[in-house]
């Protein structure tokens, strides 16, 4: 049996551009993997099986199963029993589905003793940001999420992450962004950022306004969190998870636990790697 840790990510900044001829939106995003992980156990067995603990996923229609199927199109992979322990909330903008798919790509390739380069080759066809989780750390992500430019590792802060009781669909948020003519998010004031983030790309999320338009409760939630923390609060990805910057891990945890009305809340450090075994 092989065990894999599959980390969540935060979009510290997310700049969205109008869709190209394919209908997809090019992006520019400063992304960071964090120390919140799902766990995959993969065993070679006589018949394929998939079990998910901690969330309801269709055993026949999810990114983990799709990733294994993609590897099998390129080589022989024995039957696998996959057990997924979900800790990363769904519909939160934390990359939970994509990171699980990255772990499944690595696991299936290892089980079949196939080329080590295969996960990176297949990742873009599975999902826009699956490639991120093969390497993790601090990255500038462009294109449709498949182009990565590693950055100097960030340091000097931890994050508190809070996930409201509602979720948001990525496809619906992008659709609403188009409908309201592609608004830009409001940048966070430089002085409200950790020093390491003050001189780079603008820290903003262009999907915040369409997410708010789709789900008005998001505005009240973020307003309450900002009031409680007394600091900047950002949304990651297409939402609905929000986060803030803190010094030490215990400070971030205390801040997260101070927020009511959530389905998940935690303080975590930054992670300098992606999926690990």
Number of C-alpha atoms within 10 A of each C-alpha: 11 13 17 20 20 34 30 28 30 26 27 22 25 28 20 22 16 15 14 9 7 6 8 13 16 17 19 20 26 24 24 27 28 24 20 20 22 23 22 25 20 22 20 17 13 10 9 12 16 16 15 15 12 12 13 10 15 12 13 11 9 13 24 25 19 18 27 21 15 18 22 15 9 13 14 14 19 16 16 21 18 24 17 23 18 20 18 25 22 22 20 25 26 29 26 24 23 26 31 31 30 31 32 29 29 24 26 27 23 14 19 16 12 17 11 11 10 14 25 18 10 18 23 17 14 18 20 15 24 29 27 33 27 22 19 25 22 26 22 21 23 19 15 16 20 17 17 21 11 15 13 9 13 17 14 13 19 24 26 25 27 29 27 21 15 17 19 20 17 18 10 14 23 21 13 19 23 16 11 11 10 19 17 18 19 13 14 17 12 13 10 13 18 16 12 12 16 15 10 8 16 20 24 23 26 25 25 26 22 25 26 18 15 16 15 12 15 25 15 11 20 21 12 14 23 16 11 12 17 10 13 17 20 24 30 26 28 26 27 29 30 25 26 25 23 23 14 15 17 14 16 24 19 14 23 25 16 13 19 15 12 15 13 19 24 18 26 22 20 21 20 16 19 25 24 16 13
